[in-house]
Amino acid sequence: MESRVASEVNRLQDLFKNIPKDQLNVVEGLITQAARLRILLDDNWKDILENGEYEKFKQSENQMPYDRKRPIVENYDNRDKTYQSIIKQLTELLPQPKQDRKSKLLGR
């Protein structure tokens, strides 16, 4: 898993290499966390594809089983939200392309 995380860290560092140097310390932590989450998300997704989102569950022998969302699906959803938030933070740190005067006047 660590080698997969390291590969993802390298990929993200390449994508976000133009972030200003003064924000580099924050960026390094966000990139590491995003890489870890991406690998966990990939693994969770494989499990969900193989085993489905729902499972038959019953709390006692006398109860009829019912469909229950598997806990890994909740983990996936929560991790995905966190991953998206981190990627948004990283993207917002990227230098913005300069707009030409005409585009600024037109609101584009």
N, C-alpha and C positions, 0 to 999 in steps of 0.2 A: 504494500500500500504506500509506503514512504517513497518508493521510486516513482509511482504514479503521481503522487502529490508533487514531487520535485519537478517532474515533467510539466505538470500543469502550472506550477509557479513560473517556470521558464517561459511558457507560452504567454501567461498573463503579463510578465515583466516586459516581454517584447511588445505586446499590445499597448501597454501603458508607459512605455519608455519616455514619452514626451511630457510627462507630468513635471511641473517645476521642481527644481532641486530642493527648495525650502520646504516642500511638502513630502519629501521622500520618506521620512521616518513613518509618517502616517500611512503612506501608500504601501510600504513593505508589509506592515501588519495586515492591512486589508487584503493584499494579494495572497498572503499565506493563508488567511482564513477562507478566502474565496476558493483557493485551490483545494483545501481540505473538504469544503462543502461540496464542490463539484464532484470529487471522487466519491464521497458518501452518497450523493444524489445518483450518480451512475450505478453504484452498487444496489442502492434501494430500488431503482427503476428496474434493474434486471430481476430482482426478487419479486417485484410486483407483477412483471410480465410472466414469470414462471408460475407464481402461486396465486395470482389474482388479487383483487382489492378487498374481497370479502371472504369470510370463512363461516362455516356453520359453528354456532356456539350455543351451549346450554349451561345453565348454572347448576342444575341438579339432574339426577337420573330421571326424574319424573317429568321434567320440562321438555317440551318440543324444541328442537334446535331451531335457531333463527340466524339469518344472515347478519353478520357484524363486520364493520369495517376493521380490517387488520391494523394493528398498532403501527406497523411499518408505513402504512399509507399516511397516517397522521404525522409521523416523523418526516416523511418525504415532503409533505405540504409545508410544514414548519421550516424545514431546511431550505426549501425552494424560495420561500418568502425572504429568509435571511440572505440567501445568495443574491437574489435580485436587488435587495437593498444595498449590499456591498458593491455590486457591479454598478449600480446607479451612483453611489458615492464616488467610485473611481472615475466613472465617465464624466461626472461633474468637475473633477479636478483637472481634466485635460484642457490644454489651452484651446480657446475658442477660435475658430477661423475668423479672420478679419473680414468684415462686410465692406463692400464698396459703398460710397456715399449714396448712390442711387438706390441700392437695396435698403439702406437704413431709412431713407425718406419714404420708401414704399412699405416699410414694415416687414420686410422679408429678411 
